[in-house]
Amino acid sequence: MGAVKKCGVAMLVVVVVVCGVALQAQVGESQQNNCSTELNSLTTCAPFVVPGQPMTTPSSDCCTALQTVDHDCLCNTLRIAARIPTACSLPPLNCA
């Protein structure tokens, strides 16, 4: 279960970096700015998800940042991220 959780959070951090441009095309400009800002706040979670780091639980700052991200913003970003491997002719991501 812990590995699945780490994979999910790691994917989220990667999504922040990779999907910024794609997300701009998906939502209106003011919504996009808010969503990008909210997603950028998740960088505080990086020490928890980067392999080899000693943190086993997310910091309170990470949890707070995750709570402040709008549900639609997060879901749209994850949907976009899930399409990236296929768009790059790669197999789908499987974190199981």
C-alpha positions as CSV (number, residue, x, y, z in Angstrom):
1,M,0.0,0.0,0.0
2,G,2.8,2.4,0.8
3,A,4.5,1.8,-2.5
4,V,1.2,2.5,-4.3
5,K,0.7,5.7,-2.3
6,K,4.3,6.8,-3.1
7,C,3.7,6.1,-6.8
8,G,0.6,8.2,-6.8
9,V,2.2,11.1,-5.1
10,A,5.3,10.8,-7.3
11,M,3.1,10.8,-10.4
12,L,1.4,14.0,-9.0
13,V,4.8,15.7,-8.6
14,V,5.8,14.7,-12.1
15,V,2.5,15.9,-13.4
16,V,3.2,19.3,-12.0
17,V,6.3,19.5,-14.1
18,V,5.2,17.8,-17.2
19,C,1.6,19.0,-17.7
20,G,1.8,22.7,-17.1
21,V,1.8,23.5,-20.8
22,A,-0.9,20.9,-21.6
23,L,-3.1,22.1,-18.8
24,Q,-3.0,25.7,-20.2
25,A,-4.8,24.4,-23.3
26,Q,-7.4,22.6,-21.3
27,V,-8.8,25.4,-19.1
28,G,-9.6,29.1,-19.3
29,E,-6.7,31.6,-18.6
30,S,-7.8,32.7,-15.1
31,Q,-8.6,29.1,-14.1
32,Q,-5.3,27.9,-15.6
33,N,-3.4,30.5,-13.6
34,N,-5.0,29.4,-10.4
35,C,-4.5,25.7,-11.2
36,S,-0.9,26.2,-12.1
37,T,-0.3,28.1,-8.9
38,E,-2.0,25.4,-6.9
39,L,0.0,22.6,-8.6
40,N,3.2,24.5,-8.1
41,S,2.6,24.5,-4.4
42,L,2.9,20.7,-4.5
43,T,6.7,21.0,-4.9
44,T,6.8,20.9,-1.1
45,C,5.9,17.2,-1.5
46,A,9.1,16.5,-3.5
47,P,11.2,15.3,-0.5
48,F,8.5,12.7,0.2
49,V,8.4,11.2,-3.3
50,V,11.9,11.5,-4.6
51,P,13.5,8.0,-4.5
52,G,16.3,7.7,-2.0
53,Q,15.0,10.5,0.3
54,P,14.7,9.6,4.0
55,M,11.2,11.0,4.5
56,T,8.6,8.3,4.9
57,T,5.6,10.5,5.5
58,P,4.7,13.8,3.8
59,S,5.3,17.0,5.7
60,S,2.4,19.1,7.1
61,D,3.2,21.7,4.3
62,C,2.8,18.9,1.7
63,C,-0.5,17.8,3.1
64,T,-1.7,21.4,3.3
65,A,-0.7,22.1,-0.3
66,L,-2.5,19.0,-1.4
67,Q,-5.6,20.0,0.4
68,T,-5.6,23.4,-1.3
69,V,-5.5,22.1,-4.8
70,D,-8.9,22.3,-6.5
71,H,-10.5,18.9,-7.2
72,D,-11.1,19.7,-10.9
73,C,-7.6,21.1,-11.3
74,L,-6.0,17.9,-9.9
75,C,-8.3,15.5,-11.8
76,N,-7.8,17.3,-15.1
77,T,-4.0,17.2,-14.6
78,L,-4.0,13.5,-13.8
79,R,-6.2,12.8,-16.8
80,I,-3.7,14.7,-19.0
81,A,-0.7,12.8,-17.4
82,A,-2.4,9.5,-18.0
83,R,-2.5,10.2,-21.7
84,I,1.1,11.2,-22.1
85,P,2.6,7.7,-22.4
86,T,0.2,6.8,-25.1
87,A,0.8,10.1,-26.9
88,C,4.5,9.2,-26.8
89,S,4.0,5.7,-28.1
90,L,4.9,4.2,-24.7
91,P,3.0,1.6,-22.7
92,P,0.6,2.9,-20.2
93,L,2.0,3.7,-16.7
94,N,1.3,0.9,-14.2
95,C,2.2,1.6,-10.6
96,A,0.8,-1.6,-9.1
